[in-house]
């Protein structure tokens, strides 16, 4: 049974739409198409603070990315409610009342957080009314052949059997957006959900999404290890996913920067578990 599901989420598409039009981590035709609809000074508020608002796989997580992008992307309710709460918290901070749950490292950014939240609130309704319907159709069309491939080829069953564990959740959800070409994606939004763009060919999308499905299996298989707890071990887990992906598909297409570690896994004795392979790589990493 295929355990990869696809969804199109309005909130998530809006958030990454705004990053794209502001050239904040993304520089592509999508952003250029819609950029003229927005005041330049509002887009500059994002672009000038891109280091705070962007991520780079395994290397960087901007200080404001969680609060303003990642957390609302995983939020099940209304973005209007979410940013309304953020603004209310900013007002409390300016009044000298700091809620216990507030990360004190964010307090120096209060004015910027307030400004960006207001911009995100300002343009939400127009996006939903005038832009998202067209983009939704494009995304839906891109999903069809990729979903059909996974339904027909037993990929998730084969991956679970090979790694020796099942996905903890009922399904892995690929949330698709149309705005993230040439920028970060495969972003973990929740414990069972990742964000992907629609700009790849069908088979390239299969390889890319398949890699992330295996990553989620490895989070289960390696839960007793130190994997996925720091950027330092990121190359080892990415390469281990590629190692298993190659065993399923016969080759790989992405994450070539981790080829050294993928080949390291391929050189080990057959029959080793994911934990055993990871521990051997960790020993080698420590030795280097």
C-alpha positions in Angstrom: 0.0 0.0 0.0 1.4 3.4 -1.0 2.0 5.5 2.1 2.9 8.8 0.3 0.0 11.2 0.1 -0.1 14.6 -1.6 -1.8 17.8 -0.5 -2.1 21.4 -1.5 -2.3 23.8 1.5 -3.4 27.4 1.1 -1.5 28.7 4.0 1.8 27.0 3.1 1.6 28.1 -0.5 1.0 31.7 0.7 4.0 31.8 3.0 6.4 30.5 0.4 4.8 32.7 -2.2 5.7 35.7 -0.1 9.3 34.5 0.4 9.6 34.0 -3.4 8.2 37.4 -4.5 10.6 39.0 -2.0 13.6 37.1 -3.3 14.1 35.8 0.2 15.8 32.5 -0.2 14.2 32.0 -3.6 15.1 33.6 -6.9 13.0 32.3 -9.8 10.4 33.0 -12.5 7.5 32.6 -10.1 8.7 35.4 -7.9 9.4 37.6 -10.9 5.9 37.0 -12.2 4.1 38.2 -9.0 6.7 40.7 -7.7 5.2 43.8 -9.3 2.0 43.3 -7.3 3.7 44.3 -4.0 5.3 47.5 -2.7 9.0 47.4 -3.1 9.6 48.6 0.4 7.6 45.7 1.8 9.5 43.2 -0.2 12.7 44.8 0.9 11.7 44.3 4.5 12.0 40.5 3.8 14.9 40.6 1.4 17.1 42.8 3.7 16.6 40.3 6.5 16.9 37.1 4.4 19.6 35.7 6.7 17.0 35.7 9.5 14.2 34.3 7.4 15.7 31.5 5.4 17.2 28.1 5.9 19.9 26.0 4.2 19.7 22.2 4.5 22.1 21.0 7.2 23.8 24.3 7.6 21.6 27.3 8.6 18.3 28.0 10.3 17.4 31.7 10.5 16.5 33.2 13.9 13.1 34.3 12.7 12.3 31.4 10.4 10.5 29.3 13.0 8.3 32.1 14.3 7.3 33.7 11.0 7.4 30.9 8.5 7.9 27.4 9.9 5.5 27.5 12.8 2.6 29.1 10.8 3.2 26.6 8.0 2.6 23.8 10.4 -0.3 25.6 12.1 -3.7 24.0 11.4 -5.7 27.2 12.0 -6.0 30.6 10.4 -2.9 32.6 9.5 -4.9 35.6 10.5 -5.3 34.2 14.0 -1.6 33.2 14.1 -0.1 36.5 13.2 -2.7 38.3 15.2 -1.4 36.5 18.3 2.2 37.3 17.2 1.2 41.0 17.0 -0.5 40.9 20.4 2.7 39.4 21.9 4.8 42.1 20.4 2.5 44.7 22.0 2.9 43.0 25.3 6.7 43.0 25.0 6.8 46.7 24.1 4.6 47.3 27.2 7.2 45.5 29.3 5.2 42.3 29.8 7.0 39.3 28.4 5.0 36.0 28.4 6.9 33.1 29.8 6.8 31.1 26.6 8.6 33.9 24.6 12.1 33.0 23.4 14.1 35.9 24.9 16.6 35.8 22.0 13.8 37.1 19.7 13.0 40.2 21.8 15.6 42.4 20.1 13.7 41.7 16.8 10.3 42.7 18.1 9.9 45.7 15.8 10.9 43.7 12.7 8.6 40.8 13.7 5.8 43.2 14.0 6.4 44.8 10.6 6.8 41.5 8.8 3.7 40.0 10.5 1.6 43.1 9.3 2.9 42.6 5.8 1.9 39.0 5.8 -1.5 39.8 7.1 -2.0 42.6 4.6 -1.6 40.5 1.4 -3.2 37.2 2.5 -6.8 37.8 1.3 -5.8 39.0 -2.1 -3.5 36.0 -2.6 -6.2 33.6 -1.6 -8.7 35.3 -3.9 -6.7 36.2 -7.0 -3.6 34.1 -7.1 -4.0 30.8 -5.4 -6.8 29.4 -7.6 -4.6 29.5 -10.6 -1.6 28.1 -8.8 -3.7 25.4 -7.2 -4.6 24.1 -10.7 -0.9 24.0 -11.7 0.0 22.1 -8.6 -2.8 19.6 -8.9 -1.7 18.9 -12.5 1.9 18.3 -11.4 0.8 15.9 -8.6 -1.1 13.5 -10.9 1.7 11.6 -12.6 3.9 11.5 -9.5 1.2 10.1 -7.3 0.3 7.6 -10.1 3.9 6.4 -10.1 3.9 5.8 -6.3 0.5 4.1 -6.4 1.7 1.7 -9.2 5.2 0.8 -8.1 5.1 -0.3 -4.4 7.9 2.1 -3.4 6.9 2.6 0.2 6.4 -1.2 0.9 9.8 -1.9 -0.6 11.5 0.9 1.4 9.9 -0.3 4.7 11.0 -3.9 4.0 14.5 -2.9 3.1 15.1 -0.7 6.2 13.2 -3.0 8.5 10.7 -0.6 10.0 7.4 0.9 9.2 6.4 4.6 9.0 5.2 5.5 12.4 2.3 7.5 10.9 -0.5 6.3 8.6 1.1 8.3 5.7 3.9 10.6 4.7 2.4 13.8 3.3 4.1 15.7 0.5 2.8 19.3 0.6 3.3 20.8 -2.8 3.9 24.4 -3.7 4.6 26.2 -6.9 7.0 28.9 -5.7 10.2 27.3 -4.4 12.3 26.6 -7.5 16.1 27.1 -7.0 15.7 27.4 -3.2 15.3 25.3 -0.1 12.6 22.6 -0.1 12.1 19.1 1.3 11.4 21.1 4.5 10.0 19.2 7.5 6.8 20.9 8.4 5.5 18.4 10.9 6.4 14.9 12.0 4.7 13.5 8.9 4.8 16.3 6.4 7.4 17.8 4.0 7.3 20.7 1.5 8.2 20.1 -2.1 8.1 22.2 -5.3 6.6 21.2 -8.6 9.4 22.2 -11.0 10.9 18.7 -11.6 10.1 16.1 -14.1 7.9 13.2 -12.9 10.8 10.9 -12.2 13.0 13.5 -10.7 10.1 14.3 -8.3 9.8 10.5 -7.6 13.5 10.3 -6.6 13.4 13.5 -4.5 10.2 12.6 -2.6 11.3 9.0 -2.3 14.5 10.2 -0.6 12.5 12.1 1.9 10.2 9.2 2.6 13.3 7.1 3.4 14.5 9.9 5.7 11.3 9.6 7.7 11.8 5.9 8.0 15.3 6.4 9.2 14.1 8.8 11.9 12.2 5.8 13.2 14.9 3.3 12.6 17.7 5.5 14.2 15.6 6.9 17.0 17.9 5.5 19.7 21.0 7.1 18.0 22.2 10.7 17.9 21.1 11.1 14.3 18.9 14.1 13.3 19.9 16.0 16.4 22.6 18.2 14.9 23.9 19.5 11.6 27.1 17.6 12.1 25.5 14.2 11.3 23.3 15.5 8.5 25.6 14.2 5.7 25.5 10.7 7.2 21.7 10.5 7.3 21.3 12.0 3.8 23.8 9.6 2.4 22.1 6.6 4.2 18.8 7.6 2.6 20.5 7.7 -0.8 22.1 4.3 -0.1 18.7 2.8 0.4 17.2 4.7 -2.5 19.8 3.3 -4.8 19.0 -0.2 -3.6 15.4 0.4 -4.5 15.7 2.4 -7.7 19.1 1.2 -9.1 20.6 4.6 -9.1 20.4 8.1 -7.6 19.8 11.6 -9.0 20.3 14.1 -6.2 22.3 14.8 -3.0 25.6 14.1 -5.0 27.5 16.0 -2.3 27.0 13.0 0.0 28.4 10.5 -2.6 31.5 9.8 -0.4 29.3 8.6 2.5 26.9 6.7 0.2 29.9 4.8 -1.2 31.1 4.2 2.3 27.8 2.5 3.1 28.0 0.5 -0.1 31.5 -0.8 0.9 30.3 -2.3 4.2 29.4 -6.0 4.7 25.9 -6.9 3.3 23.1 -7.5 5.8 23.9 -4.7 8.2 21.0 -2.8 9.7 20.5 0.9 9.4 21.7 1.4 12.9 24.9 -0.6 12.3 25.6 1.3 9.1 25.1 4.6 10.8 27.3 3.7 13.7 30.1 2.7 11.4 29.8 6.0 9.5 29.8 8.0 12.8 33.0 6.3 13.9 34.5 7.2 10.6 33.3 10.8 10.9 34.8 11.0 14.4 38.1 9.6 13.1 38.5 12.1 10.2 
